[in-house]
Each structure stands twice: as structure tokens, then as C-alpha cells.
Amino acid sequence: MHEFGYCEGVLDVIERRAGGRRVAAVGVRVGALHRVVPAAFQQSFHLVAAGGVADGAVTVLTTVPARATCSACGTPFESVDSMPACPSCANVVLDLEGGDELVLEWVEYSADGGDPDVSRDSR
């Protein structure tokens, strides 16, 4: 479950940004080439965040497709498949760009009562 390692890195950034404030939810942009399974990411996040400022926080993942150009026929395309093939000729030798991102996009903090705050910290 490689999601665990990704969650540790994301949590480090969240803890620095939160400054002790409770976190209700986080948005993460993740490239398709990382092959992240959203349910596994959420479960891993709950484990690494337990007892800290993001304990119980919800993760919202946005999958970023890889952009590819087929080396055989030149067809440009996007894919969320972690091992894409050209949709025109099925070639798997591609020039890939992007799809390898892992970015904390936003953090939603809890209000005093534990309910999510309406403001998001997105930098």
C-alpha cells in the first residue's frame, strides 16, 4: 500500500500549515501515474493522522491525467490509466508529460465545535 508513504508526506505539509488548528478536510491533486486508490489513500491518511491535528479529516482526491504523445503515430492524448496505450494504434511507447503530481491543494479547518470552517487555506 504505497498510499501510506504519500499520506505521510502530505500530513507533514498539513501540520506545518495548520499551526495547531484542527483540520476537517484536505484536497490533494494526484497524478494518474501514481496509481493511488482513493479508498486506500483515505484509510492510510486516517492511520498516519491519528492523534494529530488532522485526526478524522476527510481526503478529497483529484486525479490528474498524464498527457501523452504516441511515438509511433504521433497521436496526442490524455489518460488517467497508470499504464496508458495509444487510443489510435495501441502502442505503449509514449512520450509522457505530467501525471506524476502530488500536491496539497487546500486545507479546510474545523470550527471550535468541530464543524468545518467555511474558509479554506489554499496556497
C-alpha positions in Angstrom: 0.0 0.0 0.0 2.2 2.9 -1.3 -0.5 5.4 -0.4 0.8 5.3 3.2 4.1 7.0 2.2 2.3 9.6 0.2 0.0 10.4 3.2 3.0 10.8 5.5 4.4 13.5 3.1 1.0 15.3 2.7 0.5 15.2 6.5 3.9 16.8 7.1 2.8 19.8 5.0 -0.6 19.9 6.6 0.8 20.1 10.1 3.1 22.9 9.2 0.3 24.9 7.5 -2.3 24.2 10.2 -0.3 25.8 13.0 -2.2 23.7 15.6 -5.7 24.3 14.1 -7.9 21.2 13.8 -8.3 20.0 10.2 -11.6 18.8 8.9 -10.7 18.0 5.2 -7.9 18.3 2.7 -7.8 18.4 -1.0 -5.0 16.6 -2.8 -4.2 16.6 -6.5 -2.5 13.4 -7.5 -1.2 12.3 -10.9 -2.6 9.2 -12.5 0.8 7.6 -12.8 1.0 7.3 -9.0 -1.8 4.7 -9.2 -3.4 6.0 -6.0 -6.6 4.2 -4.9 -8.8 6.9 -3.2 -10.2 4.5 -0.5 -6.7 3.2 0.3 -5.4 6.9 0.5 -8.2 7.8 2.9 -7.6 4.7 5.1 -3.8 5.4 5.1 -4.4 9.1 5.9 -6.6 8.1 8.9 -3.7 5.9 10.2 -0.9 8.5 9.8 -3.1 11.4 11.1 -4.4 9.6 14.2 -3.9 11.7 17.3 -2.8 14.8 15.5 -4.4 18.0 14.1 -5.8 16.1 11.1 -7.2 13.2 13.1 -10.5 12.2 11.3 -10.1 14.6 8.4 -11.6 13.7 5.1 -9.4 13.5 2.0 -10.7 14.7 -1.4 -8.6 13.5 -4.3 -8.5 14.9 -7.8 -6.8 12.6 -10.3 -4.6 14.5 -12.8 -4.3 12.7 -16.2 -1.0 12.2 -17.9 -0.5 13.9 -21.3 1.0 11.6 -23.8 2.1 11.6 -27.4 2.4 8.3 -29.2 5.9 7.6 -30.6 4.6 5.5 -33.4 1.7 7.5 -34.9 2.1 10.9 -33.1 -1.4 10.9 -31.6 -1.6 13.3 -28.6 -4.0 12.2 -25.8 -4.6 12.3 -22.1 -5.1 9.3 -19.8 -5.9 8.5 -16.2 -4.6 5.0 -16.8 -1.3 4.4 -14.9 0.0 2.4 -17.9 -1.6 4.1 -20.9 -1.7 2.9 -24.5 -2.3 5.0 -27.6 -6.0 5.1 -28.4 -5.3 5.1 -32.1 -2.8 2.3 -32.6 -2.4 0.7 -29.1 1.3 1.5 -29.0 2.7 1.7 -25.4 5.9 3.6 -26.3 4.8 7.1 -25.4 6.3 10.5 -24.6 4.6 11.3 -21.2 4.2 14.6 -19.6 2.6 15.2 -16.2 0.5 12.7 -14.3 3.1 12.5 -11.6 1.9 15.3 -9.4 1.3 15.1 -5.7 0.1 18.5 -4.4 -1.8 19.5 -1.3 -4.3 21.9 -2.9 -6.4 23.1 0.1 -7.0 22.6 3.8 -10.4 23.0 5.5 -10.2 23.8 9.2 -12.7 22.9 11.9 -14.6 25.5 13.8 -14.5 25.4 17.6 -17.4 23.0 17.7 -15.7 20.5 15.4 -17.8 21.6 12.3 -15.8 22.5 9.2 -14.9 26.2 8.8 -16.2 27.8 5.7 -12.8 29.1 4.7 -10.2 27.1 3.0 -6.4 27.7 3.1 -5.3 27.1 -0.5 -1.8 28.2 -1.4 
